[in-house]
C-alpha cells in the first residue's frame, strides 16, 4: 500500500513496470480510472507503510527515519535538522535547514559523519570538513559597474530623432 505524501488515502497498485529508457516506474492504481485522474499525484512523493521489523544491514536506516534528526558539530553546536534526503550518484545527501549557517547539503560519507544515531535523533559531523563558514561555491558574482556609453544602432534603434538636434540630425539633408 502507498499513500500520497502527508496523507492517509490508501493507493493500491494494480500494475507496475520499470520505465524502459530511464529511471522510474509506470504504475496504475485501482483508485484512479485513467491517467488524467492520476495526474493529481504529479510531483508528490508516495510513501509506504514500512515495518521496522524488516531487516536492514547494520548502520542502515530508511530515509524517513533520518528526516528530523538534529545535526551538530563535534563541539555540540547545532547546525540544523535534516529536512530532506536525496541520492547523488552512489552517495546519499541530507538537506539541512534551520541552523545558523542556513541551508546546506550534507554528504553522507565517513569523512564527514562522525556519529550516526538517527534513532536518537542525532547526527554528529566534522564541520571543518564541510567549510560552512566559507562563501557558497554557487554564489553569483556581482558584475563591476562599468562606464557604459549609449549604444547606437545602424538600424534606427537608439538614434535620436532628426528634429531634436541629436547625432541623427547632423549631416542629414
C-alpha contacts under 8 A as a table, 3 or more apart, distances in Angstrom:
res1	aa1	res2	aa2	distance
1	X	10	X	6.37
1	X	11	X	5.88
1	X	12	X	5.52
1	X	13	X	7.27
1	X	48	X	6.21
1	X	49	X	6.96
2	X	10	X	5.90
2	X	11	X	5.03
2	X	12	X	6.65
2	X	13	X	7.94
2	X	46	X	6.13
2	X	47	X	5.47
2	X	48	X	4.67
2	X	49	X	6.98
3	X	6	X	7.75
3	X	7	X	6.16
3	X	8	X	5.97
3	X	9	X	5.75
3	X	10	X	5.20
3	X	11	X	5.79
3	X	46	X	5.55
3	X	47	X	5.06
3	X	48	X	6.25
4	X	7	X	5.43
4	X	8	X	7.30
4	X	9	X	6.90
4	X	10	X	7.90
4	X	11	X	7.83
4	X	41	X	7.17
4	X	44	X	6.58
4	X	45	X	6.28
4	X	46	X	4.77
4	X	47	X	6.15
5	X	44	X	6.36
5	X	45	X	5.29
5	X	46	X	5.45
5	X	47	X	5.74
11	X	29	X	6.34
11	X	30	X	7.23
11	X	31	X	6.44
12	X	29	X	5.41
12	X	30	X	5.61
12	X	31	X	6.92
13	X	16	X	7.13
13	X	27	X	6.73
13	X	28	X	5.93
13	X	29	X	4.62
13	X	30	X	6.39
14	X	27	X	7.45
14	X	28	X	5.50
14	X	29	X	5.28
14	X	30	X	5.79
15	X	26	X	7.97
15	X	27	X	5.70
15	X	28	X	5.31
15	X	29	X	7.32
16	X	25	X	6.61
16	X	26	X	5.65
16	X	27	X	4.65
16	X	28	X	6.74
17	X	25	X	5.58
17	X	26	X	5.22
17	X	27	X	6.74
18	X	23	X	7.61
18	X	24	X	6.12
18	X	25	X	4.30
18	X	26	X	6.04
19	X	22	X	5.64
19	X	23	X	6.20
19	X	24	X	5.60
19	X	25	X	5.13
19	X	26	X	6.14
28	X	32	X	7.59
29	X	32	X	5.58
29	X	33	X	7.84
30	X	33	X	7.12
32	X	35	X	7.57
32	X	37	X	5.75
32	X	38	X	5.64
33	X	37	X	6.58
33	X	38	X	7.77
34	X	37	X	5.50
34	X	38	X	6.46
35	X	38	X	5.02
35	X	39	X	6.22
36	X	39	X	5.19
36	X	40	X	7.95
37	X	40	X	6.43
38	X	41	X	5.76
38	X	42	X	7.63
39	X	42	X	5.26
41	X	44	X	5.54
50	X	54	X	7.93
51	X	54	X	6.03
52	X	55	X	7.65
56	X	60	X	6.15
56	X	61	X	7.11
57	X	60	X	5.73
59	X	116	X	7.90
61	X	65	X	6.46
61	X	66	X	7.39
62	X	65	X	5.43
62	X	66	X	7.15
63	X	66	X	5.38
63	X	67	X	6.72
63	X	85	X	6.59
64	X	67	X	5.37
65	X	68	X	7.87
65	X	118	X	6.58
65	X	119	X	7.33
66	X	69	X	5.56
66	X	82	X	6.80
66	X	118	X	5.49
66	X	121	X	7.53
67	X	81	X	7.59
67	X	82	X	4.95
67	X	83	X	5.50
67	X	84	X	6.07
67	X	85	X	7.42
68	X	81	X	5.56
68	X	82	X	5.10
68	X	83	X	6.17
68	X	121	X	7.05
69	X	81	X	5.47
69	X	82	X	5.52
69	X	118	X	5.87
69	X	120	X	7.95
69	X	121	X	4.22
69	X	122	X	5.29
69	X	123	X	6.76
70	X	78	X	7.36
70	X	79	X	7.70
70	X	80	X	6.04
70	X	81	X	4.43
70	X	82	X	6.63
70	X	121	X	5.84
70	X	122	X	4.91
70	X	123	X	6.15
71	X	78	X	6.19
71	X	79	X	5.42
71	X	80	X	5.43
71	X	81	X	5.48
71	X	82	X	7.13
71	X	96	X	7.68
71	X	122	X	6.16
71	X	123	X	4.98
71	X	124	X	5.92
71	X	125	X	7.09
72	X	75	X	7.71
72	X	76	X	5.34
72	X	77	X	5.27
72	X	78	X	4.51
72	X	79	X	5.28
72	X	80	X	7.33
72	X	122	X	7.53
72	X	123	X	6.42
72	X	124	X	5.00
72	X	125	X	6.25
73	X	76	X	5.25
73	X	77	X	5.40
73	X	78	X	6.78
73	X	79	X	6.96
73	X	124	X	5.49
73	X	125	X	4.95
73	X	126	X	5.76
73	X	127	X	5.60
74	X	77	X	7.45
74	X	124	X	6.30
74	X	125	X	6.24
74	X	126	X	5.90
74	X	127	X	7.32
76	X	124	X	7.89
78	X	99	X	6.63
78	X	100	X	7.92
79	X	96	X	7.83
79	X	98	X	7.51
79	X	99	X	4.57
79	X	100	X	6.32
79	X	101	X	6.98
80	X	96	X	5.74
80	X	97	X	5.18
80	X	98	X	4.72
80	X	99	X	3.93
80	X	100	X	7.48
81	X	96	X	5.28
81	X	97	X	5.62
81	X	98	X	6.41
81	X	99	X	7.42
82	X	85	X	7.68
82	X	94	X	6.04
82	X	95	X	5.70
82	X	96	X	4.58
82	X	97	X	6.57
83	X	94	X	7.36
83	X	95	X	5.58
83	X	96	X	5.70
83	X	97	X	6.23
84	X	94	X	5.88
84	X	95	X	5.06
84	X	96	X	7.41
85	X	92	X	6.95
85	X	93	X	5.73
85	X	94	X	4.63
85	X	95	X	6.07
86	X	92	X	5.81
86	X	93	X	5.40
86	X	94	X	6.66
87	X	90	X	6.84
87	X	91	X	5.82
87	X	92	X	4.43
87	X	93	X	5.93
88	X	91	X	5.48
88	X	92	X	6.06
88	X	93	X	6.80
89	X	92	X	7.95
91	X	107	X	7.19
91	X	108	X	6.52
91	X	109	X	7.46
92	X	107	X	6.36
92	X	108	X	5.51
93	X	105	X	6.30
93	X	106	X	5.44
93	X	107	X	4.54
93	X	108	X	5.61
94	X	105	X	5.70
94	X	106	X	4.95
94	X	107	X	6.47
94	X	108	X	7.13
95	X	103	X	7.10
95	X	104	X	6.01
95	X	105	X	4.70
95	X	106	X	6.24
96	X	99	X	7.83
96	X	103	X	5.50
96	X	104	X	5.40
96	X	105	X	6.11
96	X	106	X	6.85
97	X	102	X	6.16
97	X	103	X	4.50
97	X	104	X	6.86
98	X	102	X	6.27
98	X	103	X	6.83
99	X	102	X	5.47
99	X	103	X	7.28
101	X	104	X	7.92
101	X	132	X	6.83
101	X	133	X	7.32
106	X	130	X	7.96
107	X	112	X	7.25
108	X	112	X	6.97
108	X	113	X	6.46
109	X	112	X	5.65
109	X	113	X	6.09
110	X	113	X	5.31
110	X	114	X	6.95
111	X	114	X	7.57
111	X	126	X	7.65
111	X	129	X	7.43
112	X	125	X	5.41
112	X	126	X	5.23
112	X	127	X	7.46
112	X	129	X	6.36
112	X	130	X	7.31
113	X	116	X	6.70
113	X	123	X	7.17
113	X	124	X	6.13
113	X	125	X	4.59
113	X	126	X	6.56
114	X	123	X	7.69
114	X	124	X	5.46
114	X	125	X	5.24
114	X	126	X	6.55
115	X	122	X	7.94
115	X	123	X	5.64
115	X	124	X	4.84
115	X	125	X	6.96
116	X	122	X	6.82
116	X	123	X	4.87
116	X	124	X	6.60
117	X	120	X	5.49
117	X	121	X	6.37
117	X	122	X	5.20
117	X	123	X	5.74
118	X	121	X	4.39
118	X	122	X	5.26
118	X	123	X	6.49
119	X	122	X	7.57
126	X	129	X	5.83
126	X	130	X	7.17
127	X	130	X	5.11
127	X	131	X	6.48
127	X	132	X	6.98
128	X	131	X	5.36
128	X	132	X	7.68
131	X	134	X	5.78
132	X	135	X	7.83
135	X	139	X	7.21
136	X	139	X	5.32
151	X	158	X	6.88
152	X	156	X	7.96
152	X	157	X	6.99
152	X	158	X	5.38
152	X	159	X	6.18
153	X	156	X	5.65
153	X	157	X	5.42
153	X	158	X	6.12
153	X	159	X	6.81
154	X	157	X	7.57
156	X	159	X	5.43
159	X	167	X	7.46
159	X	168	X	6.05
160	X	164	X	7.13
160	X	165	X	7.99
160	X	166	X	5.31
160	X	167	X	6.40
160	X	168	X	5.49
160	X	169	X	7.44
161	X	164	X	5.84
161	X	165	X	7.74
161	X	166	X	6.82
161	X	168	X	6.47
161	X	169	X	6.87
162	X	165	X	6.36
162	X	166	X	6.80
162	X	168	X	5.66
162	X	169	X	4.09
162	X	170	X	7.87
163	X	166	X	7.76
163	X	169	X	6.50
164	X	169	X	7.25
165	X	168	X	7.64
165	X	169	X	5.40
165	X	170	X	6.94
166	X	169	X	5.49
166	X	170	X	6.87
167	X	170	X	5.38
168	X	171	X	7.69
168	X	172	X	7.43
169	X	172	X	5.73
